[in-house]
Amino acid sequence: MKRFDRLLIAFQRLTLAPIIAGSLGLISAFLSYFKVDYGGCLMFGLAAFSYEEEAQYVPLIVTFLLLGLNVFLSLQSAKGRLRFFIASLLLSFLDLVFAFIPFRSTPEAIIRIVFRLLLVLLLLSGLVVYFLAKKALGEERKG
């Protein structure tokens, strides 16, 4: 298998990270309503912020909307469209910022921040893989 093909497969796998993180966030949002210990620790930062402000169903609605947006951006990114991948990266970074807003030094908040930070770092590595794949394609075309 050529280098470009391996990098392309790696990039496409990395574009799935927001979908997986969003799915875990949805499960976490449901668990937080049942008052499960550490149930909301993988929730989206924006949903956790709205959970602190609005204790009704607003966090679930926010979670569903963010998950839908992540699915759309990830599927477009997997096709090699860089602007959608950058939008996904910016959305994840914004979510990381919102994870800090109702900052408490509880273990649940720390887990949420670390989880979102790891997602942003994973997407940054996906950006590096994208440019490496683009370079490998250029070298492959040259012969």
DSSP file (Angstrom, degrees, kcal/mol; ACC not computed):
  #  RESIDUE AA STRUCTURE BP1 BP2  ACC     N-H-->O    O-->H-N    N-H-->O    O-->H-N    TCO  KAPPA ALPHA  PHI   PSI    X-CA   Y-CA   Z-CA
    1    1 A M              0   0    0      0, 0.0     2,-0.0     0, 0.0     5,-0.0   0.000 360.0 360.0 360.0 136.8    0.0    0.0    0.0
    2    2 A K     >  -     0   0    0      1,-0.1     4,-2.0     4,-0.0     5,-0.2  -0.289 360.0-113.1 -74.3 159.7    1.3    3.4   -0.9
    3    3 A R  H  > S+     0   0    0      1,-0.2     4,-2.4     2,-0.2     5,-0.2   0.886 115.9  53.5 -60.9 -41.8    2.1    6.1    1.6
    4    4 A F  H  > S+     0   0    0    132,-0.2     4,-2.7     1,-0.2    -1,-0.2   0.916 107.4  51.2 -61.1 -42.8   -0.7    8.3    0.4
    5    5 A D  H  > S+     0   0    0      1,-0.2     4,-2.2     2,-0.2    -1,-0.2   0.906 110.5  48.5 -63.1 -41.5   -3.3    5.6    0.8
    6    6 A R  H  X S+     0   0    0     -4,-2.0     4,-2.1     2,-0.2    -1,-0.2   0.907 113.5  47.2 -64.0 -41.6   -2.2    4.9    4.4
    7    7 A L  H  X S+     0   0    0     -4,-2.4     4,-2.6     2,-0.2    -2,-0.2   0.878 110.5  52.5 -68.1 -37.5   -2.3    8.6    5.2
    8    8 A L  H  X S+     0   0    0     -4,-2.7     4,-2.5     2,-0.2    -2,-0.2   0.917 110.2  47.6 -63.9 -43.2   -5.8    8.9    3.6
    9    9 A I  H  X S+     0   0    0     -4,-2.2     4,-2.0     2,-0.2    -2,-0.2   0.906 112.0  50.4 -64.3 -41.0   -7.1    6.0    5.6
   10   10 A A  H  X S+     0   0    0     -4,-2.1     4,-2.1     2,-0.2    -2,-0.2   0.910 111.1  48.8 -63.3 -41.7   -5.6    7.5    8.8
   11   11 A F  H  X S+     0   0    0     -4,-2.6     4,-1.6     1,-0.2    -2,-0.2   0.924 110.0  50.9 -64.3 -43.5   -7.2   10.9    8.1
   12   12 A Q  H  < S+     0   0    0     -4,-2.5     4,-0.4     1,-0.2    -1,-0.2   0.864 110.3  49.8 -64.7 -34.5  -10.6    9.3    7.4
   13   13 A R  H >< S+     0   0    0     -4,-2.0     3,-1.1     1,-0.2     4,-0.3   0.887 108.4  52.9 -68.5 -37.9  -10.4    7.4   10.7
   14   14 A L  H >< S+     0   0    0     -4,-2.1     3,-1.2     1,-0.3    -2,-0.2   0.788  98.7  64.1 -68.9 -26.0   -9.5   10.6   12.5
   15   15 A T  T 3< S+     0   0    0     -4,-1.6     4,-0.3     1,-0.2    -1,-0.3   0.701  94.6  62.1 -70.0 -16.1  -12.5   12.4   11.0
   16   16 A L  T <> S+     0   0    0     -3,-1.1     4,-2.1    -4,-0.4     3,-0.5   0.609  78.5  89.1 -81.9 -11.7  -14.7    9.9   12.9
   17   17 A A  H <> S+     0   0    0     -3,-1.2     4,-2.8    -4,-0.3     5,-0.2   0.878  84.3  51.3 -56.9 -43.3  -13.4   11.1   16.3
   18   18 A P  H  > S+     0   0    0      0, 0.0     4,-2.3     0, 0.0    -1,-0.2   0.848 109.2  51.9 -65.3 -29.9  -16.1   13.9   16.8
   19   19 A I  H  > S+     0   0    0     -3,-0.5     4,-2.3    -4,-0.3    -2,-0.2   0.930 112.5  44.7 -68.3 -44.2  -18.9   11.4   16.0
   20   20 A I  H  X S+     0   0    0     -4,-2.1     4,-2.3     2,-0.2     5,-0.2   0.929 115.7  46.8 -65.0 -45.0  -17.5    9.0   18.6
   21   21 A A  H  X S+     0   0    0     -4,-2.8     4,-2.0     1,-0.2    -1,-0.2   0.885 112.8  50.4 -64.6 -38.0  -17.0   11.8   21.2
   22   22 A G  H  X S+     0   0    0     -4,-2.3     4,-2.0    -5,-0.2    -1,-0.2   0.878 108.9  51.0 -67.3 -37.8  -20.5   13.1   20.4
   23   23 A S  H  X S+     0   0    0     -4,-2.3     4,-2.2     2,-0.2    -2,-0.2   0.910 111.2  47.9 -65.6 -41.6  -22.1    9.7   20.9
   24   24 A L  H  X S+     0   0    0     -4,-2.3     4,-2.4     1,-0.2    -2,-0.2   0.870 109.9  54.0 -64.0 -35.7  -20.3    9.4   24.2
   25   25 A G  H  X S+     0   0    0     -4,-2.0     4,-2.3     2,-0.2    -2,-0.2   0.868 106.8  51.1 -65.0 -36.7  -21.5   12.9   25.1
   26   26 A L  H  X S+     0   0    0     -4,-2.0     4,-2.0     2,-0.2    -2,-0.2   0.930 111.6  46.4 -66.5 -45.3  -25.1   11.9   24.3
   27   27 A I  H  X S+     0   0    0     -4,-2.2     4,-2.3     1,-0.2    -2,-0.2   0.909 113.1  50.8 -61.6 -41.4  -24.9    8.8   26.6
   28   28 A S  H  X S+     0   0    0     -4,-2.4     4,-1.9     1,-0.2    -2,-0.2   0.876 106.9  53.6 -64.9 -38.4  -23.3   11.0   29.2
   29   29 A A  H  X S+     0   0    0     -4,-2.3     4,-0.9     1,-0.2    -1,-0.2   0.902 110.0  47.9 -64.3 -40.1  -26.1   13.6   29.0
   30   30 A F  H >X S+     0   0    0     -4,-2.0     4,-0.7     1,-0.2     3,-0.7   0.913 110.6  51.4 -65.8 -41.0  -28.7   10.9   29.5
   31   31 A L  H ><>S+     0   0    0     -4,-2.3     5,-1.8     8,-0.3     3,-0.7   0.831 101.5  61.5 -65.5 -30.8  -26.8    9.5   32.5
   32   32 A S  H ><5S+     0   0    0     -4,-1.9     3,-1.0     7,-0.4    -1,-0.2   0.805  98.1  57.8 -67.3 -26.8  -26.6   12.9   34.1
   33   33 A Y  H <<5S+     0   0    0     -4,-0.9    -1,-0.2    -3,-0.7    -2,-0.2   0.759 104.7  51.1 -72.7 -23.2  -30.4   13.1   34.3
   34   34 A F  T <<5S-     0   0    0     -4,-0.7    -1,-0.2    -3,-0.7    -2,-0.2   0.305 113.5-119.7 -95.7   9.6  -30.4    9.9   36.3
   35   35 A K  T < 5 +     0   0    0     -3,-1.0     2,-0.3     1,-0.2    -3,-0.2   0.838  49.1 171.9  57.9  37.6  -27.9   11.3   38.7
   36   36 A V    > < -     0   0    0     -5,-1.8     3,-2.5     1,-0.1     4,-0.3  -0.580  45.3 -96.9 -74.4 138.3  -25.4    8.5   38.0
   37   37 A D  T 3  S-     0   0    0      1,-0.3    -1,-0.1    -2,-0.3    -5,-0.0  -0.374 108.8  -2.2 -58.5 129.4  -22.0    9.2   39.6
   38   38 A Y  T >  S+     0   0    0     -2,-0.1     3,-1.0     1,-0.1    -1,-0.3   0.742  94.3 139.2  57.7  26.5  -19.7   10.8   37.0
   39   39 A G  T <   +     0   0    0     -3,-2.5    -7,-0.4     1,-0.2     3,-0.4   0.841  68.8  42.3 -68.5 -34.1  -22.6   10.4   34.5
   40   40 A G  T >  S+     0   0    0     -4,-0.3     3,-1.1    -9,-0.2    -1,-0.2   0.203  81.1 105.9 -98.3  17.3  -22.1   13.8   32.9
   41   41 A C  T <  S+     0   0    0     -3,-1.0    74,-0.2     1,-0.2    -1,-0.2   0.727  83.7  42.1 -75.0 -19.7  -18.4   13.7   32.7
   42   42 A L  T 3  S+     0   0    0     -3,-0.4    -1,-0.2   -18,-0.2   -14,-0.1   0.266  88.1 124.6-106.2  11.1  -18.2   13.1   28.9
   43   43 A M  S <  S-     0   0    0     -3,-1.1   -17,-0.1   -15,-0.2   -18,-0.1  -0.294  75.0 -88.5 -67.2 152.2  -21.0   15.5   28.0
   44   44 A F     >  -     0   0    0    -22,-0.1     4,-2.4   -19,-0.1     5,-0.2  -0.304  35.0-123.8 -54.9 145.4  -20.4   18.3   25.5
   45   45 A G  H  > S+     0   0    0      1,-0.2     4,-2.2     2,-0.2    -1,-0.1   0.881 112.5  50.8 -61.8 -39.1  -19.0   21.4   27.3
   46   46 A L  H  > S+     0   0    0      2,-0.2     4,-2.2     1,-0.2    -1,-0.2   0.877 110.5  49.1 -66.7 -37.5  -21.9   23.5   25.9
   47   47 A A  H  > S+     0   0    0      2,-0.2     4,-1.9     1,-0.2    -2,-0.2   0.890 110.7  50.2 -68.5 -38.7  -24.4   21.0   27.2
   48   48 A A  H  X S+     0   0    0     -4,-2.4     4,-1.7     2,-0.2    -2,-0.2   0.889 110.0  51.2 -65.9 -38.1  -22.8   21.0   30.6
   49   49 A F  H  X S+     0   0    0     -4,-2.2     4,-1.4     1,-0.2    -2,-0.2   0.925 112.4  45.1 -63.1 -44.3  -22.9   24.8   30.6
   50   50 A S  H  X S+     0   0    0     -4,-2.2     4,-3.7     1,-0.2    -1,-0.2   0.788 107.6  59.6 -71.7 -25.5  -26.6   24.7   29.8
   51   51 A Y  H  < S+     0   0    0     -4,-1.9    -1,-0.2     1,-0.2    -2,-0.2   0.870 106.0  48.0 -67.1 -36.4  -27.2   21.9   32.4
   52   52 A E  H  < S+     0   0    0     -4,-1.7    -2,-0.2    -5,-0.1    -1,-0.2   0.851 122.5  34.4 -69.9 -33.9  -25.8   24.3   35.0
   53   53 A E  H  < S+     0   0    0     -4,-1.4     2,-0.5     1,-0.3    -2,-0.2   0.901 128.2  30.1 -87.9 -46.0  -28.1   27.1   33.8
   54   54 A E     <  -     0   0    0     -4,-3.7    -1,-0.3    -5,-0.1     4,-0.0  -0.961  61.1-169.6-120.5 113.7  -31.2   25.2   32.6
   55   55 A A        +     0   0    0     -2,-0.5    -4,-0.1    -3,-0.2    -1,-0.1   0.299  65.2  78.7 -89.1  12.6  -32.0   22.0   34.5
   56   56 A Q  S    S-     0   0    0      3,-0.0     4,-0.2     1,-0.0    -2,-0.1   0.380 110.1 -56.8 -91.8-133.2  -34.7   20.9   32.1
   57   57 A Y  S  > S+     0   0    0      1,-0.2     4,-2.0     2,-0.1     5,-0.2   0.320 102.1 102.1 -97.9   6.8  -34.3   19.3   28.7
   58   58 A V  H  > S+     0   0    0      1,-0.2     4,-2.8     2,-0.2     5,-0.2   0.903  78.6  53.8 -59.0 -43.6  -32.1   22.0   27.1
   59   59 A P  H  > S+     0   0    0      0, 0.0     4,-2.4     0, 0.0    -1,-0.2   0.882 108.8  49.7 -61.5 -35.5  -28.9   20.1   27.5
   60   60 A L  H  > S+     0   0    0      2,-0.2     4,-2.5    -4,-0.2    -2,-0.2   0.908 111.7  47.7 -68.0 -40.5  -30.3   17.1   25.7
   61   61 A I  H  X S+     0   0    0     -4,-2.0     4,-2.4     2,-0.2     5,-0.2   0.925 112.9  48.7 -64.8 -43.8  -31.5   19.3   22.8
   62   62 A V  H  X S+     0   0    0     -4,-2.8     4,-2.6     1,-0.2     5,-0.2   0.905 111.2  51.2 -61.1 -41.7  -28.1   20.9   22.7
   63   63 A T  H  X S+     0   0    0     -4,-2.4     4,-2.5    -5,-0.2    -2,-0.2   0.921 110.3  47.8 -63.4 -44.9  -26.5   17.5   22.7
   64   64 A F  H  X S+     0   0    0     -4,-2.5     4,-2.4     2,-0.2    -1,-0.2   0.911 113.4  48.3 -63.1 -41.7  -28.6   16.3   19.8
   65   65 A L  H  X S+     0   0    0     -4,-2.4     4,-2.3     2,-0.2    -2,-0.2   0.923 113.7  46.0 -64.9 -44.0  -28.0   19.4   17.8
   66   66 A L  H  X S+     0   0    0     -4,-2.6     4,-2.5     2,-0.2    -2,-0.2   0.875 112.0  51.6 -67.4 -36.5  -24.2   19.2   18.4
   67   67 A L  H  X S+     0   0    0     -4,-2.5     4,-2.4    -5,-0.2    -2,-0.2   0.919 110.4  48.7 -65.7 -42.6  -24.1   15.5   17.6
   68   68 A G  H  X S+     0   0    0     -4,-2.4     4,-2.3     2,-0.2    -2,-0.2   0.912 112.4  48.3 -61.7 -42.5  -26.0   16.1   14.3
   69   69 A L  H  X S+     0   0    0     -4,-2.3     4,-2.7     1,-0.2     5,-0.2   0.900 111.3  50.7 -64.8 -40.5  -23.6   18.9   13.4
   70   70 A N  H  X S+     0   0    0     -4,-2.5     4,-2.5     2,-0.2    -2,-0.2   0.893 109.4  50.7 -64.3 -39.7  -20.6   16.7   14.3
   71   71 A V  H  X S+     0   0    0     -4,-2.4     4,-2.4     2,-0.2     5,-0.2   0.941 112.4  46.6 -63.0 -46.6  -21.9   13.9   12.1
   72   72 A F  H  X S+     0   0    0     -4,-2.3     4,-2.0     1,-0.2     5,-0.2   0.943 115.2  45.4 -60.1 -49.1  -22.4   16.3    9.1
   73   73 A L  H  X S+     0   0    0     -4,-2.7     4,-2.3     1,-0.2    -1,-0.2   0.886 113.6  50.0 -64.0 -38.8  -19.0   17.9    9.5
   74   74 A S  H  X S+     0   0    0     -4,-2.5     4,-2.2    -5,-0.2    -1,-0.2   0.907 109.8  49.4 -68.2 -41.4  -17.3   14.5    9.9
   75   75 A L  H  X S+     0   0    0     -4,-2.4     4,-0.5     1,-0.2    -1,-0.2   0.880 114.3  45.6 -66.6 -36.3  -18.9   13.0    6.9
   76   76 A Q  H ><>S+     0   0    0     -4,-2.0     5,-1.2    -5,-0.2     3,-0.7   0.875 111.9  52.5 -71.6 -36.3  -17.9   16.0    4.8
   77   77 A S  H ><5S+     0   0    0     -4,-2.3     3,-2.3     1,-0.2    -2,-0.2   0.869  99.8  62.2 -65.9 -36.6  -14.4   15.9    6.2
   78   78 A A  H 3<5S+     0   0    0     -4,-2.2    -1,-0.2     1,-0.3    -2,-0.2   0.735  95.5  61.8 -63.6 -20.9  -14.0   12.3    5.4
   79   79 A K  T <<5S-     0   0    0     -3,-0.7    -1,-0.3    -4,-0.5    -2,-0.2   0.434 126.2-101.3 -83.0   0.5  -14.4   13.3    1.7
   80   80 A G  T < 5S+     0   0    0     -3,-2.3     2,-1.0     1,-0.2    -3,-0.2   0.638  71.6 148.6  91.1  15.9  -11.2   15.4    2.1
   81   81 A R    >>< -     0   0    0     -5,-1.2     4,-1.4     1,-0.2     3,-0.7  -0.743  29.2-166.2 -87.7 105.2  -12.9   18.8    2.4
   82   82 A L  H 3> S+     0   0    0     -2,-1.0     4,-2.7     1,-0.2     5,-0.2   0.833  80.1  61.8 -64.7 -36.5  -10.6   20.7    4.6
   83   83 A R  H 3> S+     0   0    0      1,-0.2     4,-1.8     2,-0.2    -1,-0.2   0.852 105.4  48.2 -63.4 -32.5  -13.0   23.6    5.5
   84   84 A F  H <> S+     0   0    0     -3,-0.7     4,-2.1     2,-0.2    -1,-0.2   0.860 110.9  51.0 -73.5 -34.7  -15.4   21.1    7.1
   85   85 A F  H  X S+     0   0    0     -4,-1.4     4,-2.3     2,-0.2    -2,-0.2   0.908 110.8  48.2 -67.3 -40.6  -12.5   19.5    9.1
   86   86 A I  H  X S+     0   0    0     -4,-2.7     4,-2.7     2,-0.2    -2,-0.2   0.888 110.2  52.3 -66.2 -37.8  -11.4   23.0   10.3
   87   87 A A  H  X S+     0   0    0     -4,-1.8     4,-2.3    -5,-0.2    -2,-0.2   0.896 109.8  49.2 -63.1 -39.1  -15.0   23.8   11.2
   88   88 A S  H  X S+     0   0    0     -4,-2.1     4,-2.2     2,-0.2    -2,-0.2   0.891 111.1  49.8 -65.5 -39.7  -15.1   20.6   13.2
   89   89 A L  H  X S+     0   0    0     -4,-2.3     4,-2.3     2,-0.2    -2,-0.2   0.917 111.9  47.6 -64.3 -44.1  -11.8   21.5   14.9
   90   90 A L  H  X S+     0   0    0     -4,-2.7     4,-2.7     2,-0.2    -2,-0.2   0.885 110.7  51.8 -65.5 -38.5  -13.1   24.9   15.8
   91   91 A L  H  X S+     0   0    0     -4,-2.3     4,-2.2     2,-0.2    -1,-0.2   0.904 110.9  48.1 -63.7 -40.8  -16.4   23.5   17.1
   92   92 A S  H  X S+     0   0    0     -4,-2.2     4,-1.9     2,-0.2    -2,-0.2   0.881 111.7  49.8 -67.4 -37.5  -14.4   21.1   19.3
   93   93 A F  H  X S+     0   0    0     -4,-2.3     4,-2.1     2,-0.2    -2,-0.2   0.915 110.7  49.5 -66.5 -42.3  -12.2   23.9   20.5
   94   94 A L  H  X S+     0   0    0     -4,-2.7     4,-2.2     1,-0.2    -2,-0.2   0.890 109.6  52.3 -61.6 -39.4  -15.2   26.1   21.3
   95   95 A D  H  X S+     0   0    0     -4,-2.2     4,-1.4     1,-0.2    -1,-0.2   0.876 106.6  53.2 -64.6 -37.2  -16.7   23.1   23.2
   96   96 A L  H  X S+     0   0    0     -4,-1.9     4,-0.8     2,-0.2    -2,-0.2   0.903 107.8  51.1 -62.7 -40.9  -13.4   22.8   25.2
   97   97 A V  H >X S+     0   0    0     -4,-2.1     3,-1.0     1,-0.2     4,-0.8   0.914 109.2  50.3 -62.5 -42.6  -13.8   26.5   26.1
   98   98 A F  H 3< S+     0   0    0     -4,-2.2     3,-0.3     1,-0.3    -1,-0.2   0.767 100.5  64.0 -68.8 -23.6  -17.4   25.9   27.3
   99   99 A A  H 3< S+     0   0    0     -4,-1.4    -1,-0.3     1,-0.2    -2,-0.2   0.782 104.6  48.1 -67.8 -24.4  -16.2   23.0   29.4
  100  100 A F  H X< S+     0   0    0     -3,-1.0     3,-0.8    -4,-0.8    -1,-0.2   0.714  90.9  83.8 -83.8 -22.1  -14.2   25.5   31.4
  101  101 A I  T 3< S+     0   0    0     -4,-0.8     2,-1.9     1,-0.3    -2,-0.1   0.927  95.1  37.1 -61.0 -57.5  -16.9   28.1   32.0
  102  102 A P  T 3  S-     0   0    0      0, 0.0     2,-0.3     0, 0.0    -1,-0.3  -0.370  94.8-175.2 -85.4  65.2  -18.7   26.6   35.0
  103  103 A F    <   +     0   0    0     -2,-1.9     2,-0.4    -3,-0.8    -3,-0.1  -0.404  15.5 159.8 -72.5 124.1  -15.3   25.6   36.3
  104  104 A R        -     0   0    0     -2,-0.3     2,-0.4     2,-0.1     5,-0.1  -0.971  46.3-124.0-132.2 149.6  -15.3   23.6   39.4
  105  105 A S        +     0   0    0     -2,-0.4    -2,-0.1     4,-0.1     3,-0.0  -0.091  65.6 133.2 -88.7  39.6  -12.5   21.4   40.5
  106  106 A T     >  -     0   0    0     -2,-0.4     4,-2.2     1,-0.1     5,-0.2  -0.547  69.6-116.3 -82.4 154.7  -14.7   18.4   40.7
  107  107 A P  H  > S+     0   0    0      0, 0.0     4,-2.6     0, 0.0     5,-0.2   0.872 115.4  56.8 -58.9 -35.6  -13.5   15.1   39.2
  108  108 A E  H  > S+     0   0    0      1,-0.2     4,-2.1     2,-0.2     5,-0.1   0.918 108.3  45.8 -62.8 -43.3  -16.4   15.2   36.7
  109  109 A A  H  > S+     0   0    0      2,-0.2     4,-2.3     1,-0.2    -1,-0.2   0.885 112.5  51.0 -67.1 -38.9  -15.4   18.7   35.4
  110  110 A I  H  X S+     0   0    0     -4,-2.2     4,-2.6     2,-0.2     5,-0.2   0.918 110.3  49.0 -65.1 -43.1  -11.7   17.6   35.2
  111  111 A I  H  X S+     0   0    0     -4,-2.6     4,-2.7     1,-0.2     5,-0.2   0.915 111.0  50.9 -62.2 -42.6  -12.6   14.5   33.2
  112  112 A R  H  X S+     0   0    0     -4,-2.1     4,-2.4    -5,-0.2    -2,-0.2   0.923 112.0  46.5 -61.0 -44.8  -14.8   16.6   30.9
  113  113 A I  H  X S+     0   0    0     -4,-2.3     4,-2.3     2,-0.2    -2,-0.2   0.917 114.1  46.9 -66.0 -43.4  -12.0   19.1   30.3
  114  114 A V  H  X S+     0   0    0     -4,-2.6     4,-2.5     2,-0.2    -2,-0.2   0.910 112.4  50.8 -65.2 -41.4   -9.3   16.4   29.7
  115  115 A F  H  X S+     0   0    0     -4,-2.7     4,-1.7    -5,-0.2    -2,-0.2   0.925 113.4  44.3 -62.3 -45.4  -11.7   14.4   27.3
  116  116 A R  H  X S+     0   0    0     -4,-2.4     4,-2.1     2,-0.2    -1,-0.2   0.858 112.1  53.1 -69.6 -34.6  -12.4   17.5   25.3
  117  117 A L  H  X S+     0   0    0     -4,-2.3     4,-2.3     2,-0.2    -2,-0.2   0.906 108.2  50.3 -65.1 -41.8   -8.7   18.5   25.3
  118  118 A L  H  X S+     0   0    0     -4,-2.5     4,-2.3     1,-0.2    -2,-0.2   0.871 108.5  53.1 -64.1 -36.2   -7.8   15.1   24.0
  119  119 A L  H  X S+     0   0    0     -4,-1.7     4,-2.2     2,-0.2    -2,-0.2   0.922 109.1  48.3 -64.4 -43.5  -10.4   15.4   21.2
  120  120 A V  H  X S+     0   0    0     -4,-2.1     4,-2.2     1,-0.2    -2,-0.2   0.911 112.4  49.1 -63.3 -42.0   -8.9   18.8   20.1
  121  121 A L  H  X S+     0   0    0     -4,-2.3     4,-2.0     2,-0.2    -1,-0.2   0.879 109.8  52.0 -65.2 -37.2   -5.4   17.3   20.1
  122  122 A L  H  X S+     0   0    0     -4,-2.3     4,-1.5     2,-0.2    -2,-0.2   0.898 110.6  47.7 -64.6 -40.6   -6.6   14.3   18.1
  123  123 A L  H  X S+     0   0    0     -4,-2.2     4,-1.7     2,-0.2    -2,-0.2   0.855 108.6  54.6 -70.1 -34.1   -8.2   16.6   15.5
  124  124 A L  H  X S+     0   0    0     -4,-2.2     4,-1.7     1,-0.2    -2,-0.2   0.895 107.3  50.5 -64.3 -38.2   -5.0   18.7   15.4
  125  125 A S  H  X S+     0   0    0     -4,-2.0     4,-2.3     1,-0.2    -1,-0.2   0.848 106.3  56.4 -67.1 -31.8   -3.1   15.5   14.6
  126  126 A G  H  X S+     0   0    0     -4,-1.5     4,-2.1     2,-0.2    -1,-0.2   0.859 104.0  53.1 -64.5 -35.1   -5.7   14.9   11.9
  127  127 A L  H  X S+     0   0    0     -4,-1.7     4,-1.9     2,-0.2    -2,-0.2   0.897 108.9  48.8 -65.4 -40.5   -4.9   18.2   10.4
  128  128 A V  H  X S+     0   0    0     -4,-1.7     4,-2.2     1,-0.2    -2,-0.2   0.916 110.6  50.7 -64.0 -43.5   -1.2   17.2   10.3
  129  129 A V  H  X S+     0   0    0     -4,-2.3     4,-2.5     1,-0.2    -2,-0.2   0.878 106.8  55.9 -62.9 -37.3   -2.1   13.9    8.6
  130  130 A Y  H  X S+     0   0    0     -4,-2.1     4,-2.2     1,-0.2    -1,-0.2   0.939 110.2  43.6 -59.8 -47.6   -4.1   15.8    6.0
  131  131 A F  H  X S+     0   0    0     -4,-1.9     4,-2.1     1,-0.2    -1,-0.2   0.851 112.5  52.7 -70.7 -32.4   -1.2   17.9    5.0
  132  132 A L  H  X S+     0   0    0     -4,-2.2     4,-2.4     2,-0.2    -1,-0.2   0.894 110.3  48.9 -65.6 -38.6    1.2   14.9    5.0
  133  133 A A  H  X S+     0   0    0     -4,-2.5     4,-2.3     2,-0.2    -2,-0.2   0.889 109.7  51.5 -67.2 -38.8   -1.3   13.1    2.7
  134  134 A K  H  X S+     0   0    0     -4,-2.2     4,-1.9     2,-0.2    -2,-0.2   0.905 111.6  47.2 -64.2 -40.7   -1.5   16.1    0.4
  135  135 A K  H  X S+     0   0    0     -4,-2.1     4,-2.2     2,-0.2    -2,-0.2   0.905 111.2  51.2 -66.2 -41.6    2.3   16.2    0.3
  136  136 A A  H  X S+     0   0    0     -4,-2.4     4,-2.1     1,-0.2  -132,-0.2   0.864 108.4  52.2 -65.2 -35.9    2.5   12.4   -0.4
  137  137 A L  H  X S+     0   0    0     -4,-2.3     4,-2.2     2,-0.2    -1,-0.2   0.907 108.9  50.4 -66.2 -40.7    0.0   12.8   -3.2
  138  138 A G  H  X S+     0   0    0     -4,-1.9     4,-1.5     1,-0.2    -2,-0.2   0.902 112.1  46.8 -62.4 -41.0    2.1   15.5   -4.8
  139  139 A E  H  X S+     0   0    0     -4,-2.2     4,-1.1     1,-0.2    -1,-0.2   0.855 111.0  52.8 -68.8 -34.0    5.2   13.3   -4.6
  140  140 A E  H  < S+     0   0    0     -4,-2.1    -2,-0.2     1,-0.2    -1,-0.2   0.876 108.3  50.2 -69.0 -36.9    3.3   10.4   -6.0
  141  141 A R  H  < S+     0   0    0     -4,-2.2    -1,-0.2     1,-0.2    -2,-0.2   0.839 104.1  58.7 -69.4 -32.5    2.1   12.4   -9.0
  142  142 A K  H  <        0   0    0     -4,-1.5    -1,-0.2    -5,-0.2    -2,-0.2   0.806 360.0 360.0 -67.9 -28.8    5.7   13.6   -9.7
  143  143 A G     <        0   0    0     -4,-1.1    -3,-0.2    -3,-0.1    -2,-0.1   0.433 360.0 360.0 114.2 360.0    6.7   10.0  -10.0
